[in-house]
Amino acid sequence: MATTQDTRRAEDQARAQVASILAMVRALDTEDEDAKESAQQTIQEDALSVQVRSGWQRPGTPLEAEEYEILLCTGGPAVRITGQLGQYDEPDTARIEYQDWFTPWTEFLDISTEEDEAVLTYAQQFYFGD
């Protein structure tokens, strides 16, 4: 999708969120356990909300989380991380999405490999189980 005036602010907000995530994840890379714990707490306090949802199930079957969403900011613009959960309710995938008023959620693709890995590491700092 080409960047338009309607989505430019939202894309800029996504870019700012990715930069912030990269800085928080880099702070995890330390041998100092207190500093690592502080970095994990910073990440967990950064998200506005964390949600999961299940796939289609037969009635009466216990629901199991398959997908997750971490909401980073709301309003115009809004940014979130979405992805698939693995066998142990840990994120297997992560992608940044953004939207502005009256625009659909759009995946943020202007992201380096290092930033992409940081987004997944960020998501993996949350607990998605029961």
Secondary structure by P-SEA (a helix, b strand, c coil): cccccccaaaaaaaaaaaaaaaaaaaaaccccaaaaaaaaaaaaaccccccccccccccccbbbbcbbbbbcccccccccccccccccccccbbbbbbccccccccccccccaaaaaaaaaaaacccccc
